[in-house]
């Protein structure tokens, strides 16, 4: 015991000399650690703060919660041996690194498109490495920028096809009829082309929800009944799946439940804004088609069997993998999570109604995603994002808003209330499921400079 105490005291004294002199020091097992001197500490903190802002921007564009982004940035800063304070909202973030006179604050607005699933997978791989060990800041920044420059793996034609498959999958979950499949496929191809144009011409991106909703409504009202002999209303929602703000509404509710008022209100406001744009597009389509409103429901003709919704789940996963450019090896795990989520939703609905079904599905999402992440190299976020599309509370809200706009006030208000209750049920389920998972935060005091070769250190050279 005395020998161990003496060695510990010697290591502490060596570390004190290094920190005091700002020079390189050699520790146990031949590990060399370099720390910045006092004159360069502020500059080093500034570089680290800039990198953390870039990392936080990428995490937000990957769909991560603001509280999780704050925790990740604090963990990464701790691996570099410093403390950081973060203030994160969906549209930007402030990061302060260091304390006292050497402390530095940086800010970065969140701009750019959402990351594709292949980029999300690489991003969380980088985060895992940064949490496990330190690496030079410039090397980490270079890896992060390389992720942003990753070329899209799917061709434009493949992307449009993936969107059509996505549309058919959601349609089979909602109205599994044989005649509607053709309508969903054609409308999905059309909206896929519109989204492709919106990506090529950013000036059209803001108006794209209105344009897509107008085109889908017009085509459905003019051709669904005479050609497919079905209600146009059954064709409206699935082709607009990429615009539905279900994840925004649910994530906003989760943020509010965690006390992140600004972030929660920002996400909810964004979701409601998208709903209003889509509702305006539906109203414009009704006007162009010279109809006073959506016709009453027509009895389903050619209804498919009980297998159709399960086929819809599979198509939803395949379409999501293609459209969002996920790696092929991720697809089996996406399908496992979606099928298990669907099973939990049906079990909860059969037991105590749709709200319990939504709660059960929400509780399963984080547990399954975390389990797969531990067993494979697939990040939980890659599986978490498609799971929202299974629940799509935004589709119910869109129906309610469009009915209010077209004058069907009573039923529209009922749908909006149903949307609110669905979001609350999903939020509670996700929070309960996430609370069952162990969480580990890295603190500066946890990082020891004498852990040995190949392990992390508390400080690293700039």
C-alpha atoms as one frame of an Amber mdcrd trajectory, in Angstrom:
protein
   0.000   0.000   0.000   2.845   2.403   0.823   4.459   1.700  -2.555   1.194
   2.381  -4.380   0.677   5.597  -2.440   4.218   6.690  -3.258   3.729   6.033
  -6.969   0.465   7.966  -6.992   2.132  10.905  -5.257   4.968  10.864  -7.791
   2.536  10.881 -10.718   0.581  13.753  -9.182   3.771  15.751  -8.699   4.820
  15.094 -12.310   1.441  16.239 -13.591   1.643  19.379 -11.460   5.055  20.230
 -12.930   3.748  19.756 -16.476   0.683  21.890 -15.929   2.805  24.567 -14.280
   5.494  24.655 -16.966   3.337  23.988 -20.033   5.733  21.345 -21.393   5.522
  17.703 -22.350   5.642  15.109 -19.579   6.126  11.329 -19.541   3.866   9.199
 -17.403   3.412   5.561 -16.518   3.798   2.899 -19.210   5.590   5.313 -21.510
   2.545   7.445 -22.379   3.372  10.994 -23.432   0.834  13.770 -22.965   1.259
  17.356 -24.031  -0.658  20.267 -22.591  -0.841  23.834 -23.842   1.096  26.411
 -21.917  -0.616  29.305 -20.193   0.023  31.626 -23.144  -1.733  29.305 -25.595
  -4.560  28.032 -23.371  -7.114  30.581 -24.613  -6.273  29.865 -28.243  -6.534
  26.109 -27.649  -9.891  26.588 -25.914 -11.062  28.676 -28.854 -10.233  25.912
 -31.312 -11.959  23.315 -29.164 -15.049  25.527 -28.776 -15.230  25.978 -32.548
 -15.021  22.232 -33.095 -17.688  21.541 -30.468 -19.980  24.023 -32.210 -19.477
  22.188 -35.511 -20.171  18.862 -33.798 -23.317  20.209 -32.135 -24.557  21.579
 -35.456 -24.139  18.139 -37.036 -25.944  16.407 -34.152 -28.898  18.773 -34.416
 -29.089  18.188 -38.159 -29.117  14.466 -37.375 -32.364  14.961 -35.426 -30.900
  14.696 -31.920 -32.609  16.217 -28.881 -31.073  19.428 -27.564 -30.489  17.940
 -24.096 -28.658  14.975 -25.640 -26.513  17.362 -27.714 -25.525  19.248 -24.571
 -24.568  16.000 -22.854 -22.517  14.795 -25.816 -20.565  18.055 -26.092 -19.840
  18.008 -22.362 -18.581  14.418 -22.621 -16.288  15.231 -25.538 -14.915  18.319
 -23.781 -14.240  16.229 -20.674 -12.147  13.839 -22.775  -9.987  16.851 -23.629
  -9.644  17.623 -19.927 -11.764  20.775 -19.842 -15.277  21.686 -18.802 -17.746
  23.276 -21.160 -21.126  24.929 -20.751 -23.646  24.703 -23.595 -26.880  26.404
 -24.531 -28.522  24.543 -27.404 -31.705  25.276 -29.338 -32.779  23.720 -32.666
 -31.602  26.766 -34.615 -28.221  27.382 -33.002 -25.920  26.772 -30.057 -23.526
  28.580 -27.712 -20.525  26.729 -26.289 -18.144  28.029 -23.614 -14.927  26.092
 -23.035 -12.642  26.599 -20.060 -12.899  28.751 -16.981 -11.601  32.102 -15.821
  -9.613  34.356 -18.132  -8.831  31.479 -20.495 -12.500  30.653 -20.998 -13.765
  31.119 -24.561 -17.313  31.236 -25.934 -18.302  30.422 -29.505 -21.634  30.416
 -31.367 -22.869  28.628 -34.446 -26.252  28.816 -36.194 -27.692  25.534 -37.424
 -27.937  25.699 -41.197 -28.158  23.181 -43.984 -30.188  20.111 -44.815 -30.872
  17.238 -42.478 -28.167  14.591 -42.574 -28.825  11.381 -44.467 -28.802   8.112
 -42.562 -25.385   7.085 -43.890 -24.018  10.404 -42.644 -25.780   9.947 -39.301
 -24.154   6.546 -38.910 -20.670   7.940 -39.573 -21.335  10.915 -37.282 -22.250
   8.759 -34.314 -19.267   6.539 -35.020 -17.090   9.643 -34.652 -18.913  10.607
 -31.443 -18.261   7.145 -30.016 -14.552   7.467 -30.741 -14.423  10.957 -29.249
 -16.115   9.742 -26.097 -13.724   6.832 -25.781 -10.419   8.590 -26.391  -8.971
  11.933 -27.307  -7.713  12.801 -30.751  -6.131  15.966 -32.156  -8.757  18.649
 -32.703  -7.853  19.224 -36.337  -8.085  15.518 -37.087 -11.537  15.313 -35.489
 -12.662  18.403 -37.399 -11.362  16.930 -40.668 -13.327  13.715 -40.064 -16.470
  15.706 -39.303 -16.174  17.769 -42.483 -15.516  14.621 -44.489 -18.864  13.297
 -43.233 -20.591  16.404 -44.589 -18.898  15.889 -47.956 -19.969  12.255 -48.300
 -21.537  11.726 -51.746 -25.082  10.497 -51.933 -25.087   6.757 -52.454 -28.496
   6.638 -54.174 -29.064   8.037 -57.668 -31.862  10.585 -58.260 -33.977   7.914
 -59.970 -33.402   5.551 -57.035 -34.389   8.297 -54.615 -37.687   8.873 -56.446
 -38.358   5.134 -56.474 -37.592   4.937 -52.769 -40.095   7.698 -52.078 -42.773
   5.844 -54.042 -42.107   2.685 -52.007 -42.300   4.774 -48.839 -45.668   6.149
 -49.941 -47.128   2.720 -50.685 -45.878   1.404 -47.337 -47.606   4.147 -45.360
 -50.744   3.747 -47.452 -50.962   0.036 -46.673 -50.747   0.877 -42.993 -53.683
   3.281 -43.264 -56.023   2.022 -46.021 -54.942  -1.414 -47.309 -56.939  -1.621
 -50.543 -55.737  -2.993 -53.849 -56.983  -0.113 -56.005 -55.282   2.512 -53.861
 -51.838   0.968 -54.343 -51.621   2.231 -57.923 -52.715   5.716 -56.879 -50.176
   5.873 -54.047 -47.378   4.678 -56.316 -48.104   7.259 -59.019 -48.561  10.118
 -56.573 -45.431   9.033 -54.690 -43.401   9.149 -57.890 -44.768  12.614 -58.647
 -43.972  14.016 -55.197 -40.561  12.338 -55.329 -39.796  14.268 -58.502 -41.006
  17.498 -56.871 -38.734  16.929 -53.887 -35.847  16.298 -56.256 -36.517  19.631
 -57.942 -36.728  21.317 -54.552 -33.306  19.930 -53.643 -31.819  21.148 -56.936
 -33.375  24.615 -56.659 -33.308  25.807 -53.036 -35.549  28.771 -53.881 -38.405
  26.276 -54.276 -37.781  24.480 -50.971 -39.926  26.780 -48.827 -42.926  26.525
 -51.109 -42.551  22.790 -51.753 -45.057  21.638 -49.059 -47.720  23.899 -50.609
 -46.898  22.839 -54.171 -46.877  19.128 -53.304 -50.111  19.285 -51.299 -51.839
  21.267 -54.071 -50.749  18.833 -56.784 -51.695  15.719 -54.774 -55.113  17.133
 -53.830 -55.901  18.250 -57.381 -54.964  14.887 -58.923 -56.799  12.933 -56.227
 -60.001  14.952 -56.571 -60.055  14.860 -60.358 -59.002  11.263 -61.001 -59.344
   9.065 -57.894 -63.099   8.614 -58.037 -63.586   8.184 -61.817 -60.489   6.010
 -62.371 -60.011   4.118 -59.100 -63.577   4.332 -57.750 -62.362   5.304 -54.297
 -62.468   8.288 -51.984 -59.819  10.915 -52.840 -59.258  11.452 -49.137 -57.541
   8.058 -48.869 -54.878   9.184 -51.346 -53.961  12.495 -49.748 -51.804  11.648
 -46.726 -49.327   8.907 -47.870 -47.746  10.878 -50.769 -47.043  13.762 -48.380
 -45.219  11.579 -45.859 -41.869  13.383 -46.168 -43.541  16.684 -45.264 -45.544
  15.390 -42.303 -44.165  16.998 -39.105 -44.820  14.017 -36.858 -41.247  13.907
 -35.561 -41.186  17.683 -35.028 -44.393  17.617 -33.005 -43.329  14.624 -30.934
 -39.779  15.885 -30.356 -41.171  19.281 -29.372 -43.400  17.648 -26.793 -40.434
  15.648 -25.460 -38.329  18.816 -25.181 -41.095  20.544 -23.217 -41.391  17.532
 -20.911 -37.629  17.772 -20.237 -37.932  21.463 -19.378 -36.333  22.767 -22.595
 -39.045  25.348 -23.192 -37.369  27.289 -26.004 -36.416  24.166 -27.935 -39.811
  22.560 -27.426 -41.745  25.624 -28.511 -39.477  26.092 -31.527 -40.055  22.525
 -32.706 -43.800  22.706 -32.085 -44.013  26.025 -33.919 -42.114  24.542 -36.847
 -44.427  21.525 -36.928 -47.582  23.626 -36.790 -46.204  25.875 -39.542 -45.680
  22.852 -41.818 -49.216  21.638 -41.046 -50.629  25.030 -42.034 -48.617  25.074
 -45.272 -49.876  21.600 -46.178 -53.449  22.545 -45.266 -53.195  25.650 -47.454
 -51.961  23.475 -50.300 -54.903  21.099 -49.842 -57.328  24.033 -49.897 -55.660
  25.364 -53.058 -55.981  21.941 -54.685 -59.669  21.798 -53.771 -60.172  25.237
 -55.307 -58.359  24.313 -58.522 -60.378  21.127 -58.825 -63.566  23.188 -58.456
 -64.816  21.172 -55.497 -66.229  22.544 -52.263 -64.474  19.967 -50.145 -63.372
  16.384 -49.910 -66.198  13.982 -50.811 -67.569  11.622 -48.176 -65.826   8.299
 -47.745 -66.584   5.597 -50.276 -66.841   1.993 -49.157 -63.496   0.309 -49.594
 -63.466  -1.951 -52.639 -60.869  -4.667 -52.999 -59.692  -4.500 -49.396 -56.555
  -6.530 -48.811 -56.123  -9.082 -46.061 -54.511  -8.757 -42.642 -51.088  -9.243
 -44.189 -51.217  -5.874 -45.955 -50.274  -3.649 -42.974 -47.303  -5.906 -42.214
 -46.231  -5.653 -45.841 -46.626  -1.909 -45.430 -44.180  -1.959 -42.521 -41.607
  -3.773 -44.656 -42.112  -1.397 -47.591 -41.853   1.555 -45.231 -38.477   0.321
 -43.996 -37.189  -0.434 -47.498 -38.365   2.916 -48.839 -36.839   4.736 -45.889
 -33.517   2.961 -46.401 -33.428   3.914 -50.088 -34.772   7.450 -49.859 -32.578
   8.477 -46.924 -29.510   6.668 -48.263 -28.977   4.304 -45.343 -26.392   1.571
 -45.684 -27.727  -1.785 -46.853 -26.551  -3.630 -43.744 -28.741  -1.359 -41.603
 -31.974  -2.460 -43.308 -32.489  -5.755 -41.392 -32.212  -3.946 -38.059 -34.549
  -1.184 -39.214 -37.118  -3.803 -40.173 -36.723  -5.628 -36.852 -37.370  -2.406
 -34.936 -40.330  -1.378 -37.095 -41.979  -4.792 -36.904 -41.491  -5.001 -33.131
 -42.857  -1.481 -32.760 -45.905  -2.376 -34.841 -46.472  -5.481 -32.726 -46.258
  -3.460 -29.503 -48.667  -0.872 -30.893 -51.224  -3.512 -31.878 -50.902  -5.270
 -28.506 -51.426  -2.027 -26.598 -54.341  -1.006 -28.816 -56.027  -4.371 -28.435
 -55.588  -4.265 -24.680 -56.738  -0.733 -23.824 -57.197   1.383 -26.952 -55.107
   3.449 -29.399 -53.590   5.755 -26.777 -52.097   2.817 -24.895 -50.952   1.429
 -28.236 -49.110   4.675 -29.004 -47.586   4.635 -25.507 -46.411   1.031 -25.899
 -44.860   1.729 -29.307 -43.105   4.821 -27.939 -41.672   2.857 -24.997 -40.312
   0.150 -27.297 -38.442   2.573 -29.596 -35.510   3.589 -27.323 -35.164   0.120
 -25.798 -34.912  -1.633 -29.162 -32.615   1.012 -30.633 -30.248   0.801 -27.653
 -30.245  -3.008 -27.731 -29.352  -3.103 -31.427 -26.668  -0.433 -30.930 -24.972
  -2.578 -28.284 -25.077  -5.699 -30.435 -24.046  -4.071 -33.714 -22.284  -0.968
 -35.010 -25.636   0.649 -35.914 -26.181   3.878 -33.922 -29.463   4.109 -32.042
 -30.325   7.365 -33.828 -30.342   5.609 -37.216 -33.053   3.286 -35.898 -34.794
   5.961 -33.853 -35.589   8.204 -36.834 -37.559   5.664 -38.942 -39.553   4.674
 -35.869 -41.249   8.060 -35.783 -42.571   7.426 -39.264 -44.456   4.410 -38.010
 -46.504   6.547 -35.657 -46.837   9.692 -37.837 -49.056  11.761 -35.547 -48.617
  14.543 -38.078 -50.912  12.742 -40.525 -53.829  12.955 -38.108 -53.077  16.618
 -37.452 -52.944  17.373 -41.164 -56.371  15.806 -41.625 -57.756  17.948 -38.802
 -56.271  21.189 -40.110 -57.442  20.516 -43.674 -60.970  19.766 -42.429 -61.012
  22.990 -40.419 -59.850  24.941 -43.459 -62.465  23.339 -45.705 -65.264  24.097
 -43.258 -65.677  20.715 -41.545 -65.067  22.222 -38.114 -66.354  19.556 -35.740
 -64.501  16.593 -37.212 -61.362  18.688 -37.771 -61.282  19.742 -34.117 -61.702
  16.121 -33.037 -58.738  15.108 -35.189 -56.562  17.858 -33.710 -57.419  16.763
 -30.178 -56.611  13.196 -31.200 -53.242  14.394 -32.503 -52.463  16.109 -29.211
 -53.343  13.027 -27.188 -51.310  10.821 -29.541 -48.236  13.055 -29.154 -48.559
  12.982 -25.368 -48.897   9.180 -25.361 -45.856   8.731 -27.625 -43.839  11.209
 -25.569 -44.611   9.461 -22.305 -43.745   6.110 -23.846 -40.383   7.337 -25.162
 -39.509   8.947 -21.831 -40.406   5.785 -19.892 -38.404   3.620 -22.285 -35.403
   5.957 -22.184 -35.491   6.101 -18.370 -34.840   2.353 -18.253 -31.538   2.753
 -20.097 -28.324   3.367 -18.137 -26.704   6.731 -18.726 -23.069   7.560 -18.178
 -21.685  11.048 -18.297 -17.940  11.702 -18.506 -16.481  14.206 -16.067 -13.070
  15.794 -16.129 -12.251  14.131 -12.816 -12.971  10.723 -14.392 -10.204  11.096
 -16.972  -6.864  10.026 -15.572  -3.546  10.872 -17.261  -1.939   7.570 -16.191
  -4.481   5.140 -17.581  -1.876   3.585 -19.838  -1.212   3.411 -23.534  -4.211
   3.230 -25.783  -6.582   4.872 -23.293  -7.881   8.407 -23.040  -6.084  11.242
 -21.350  -7.272  14.396 -19.718  -5.306  16.717 -21.975  -3.959  16.559 -25.476
  -1.765  18.730 -27.617  -3.503  21.204 -29.910
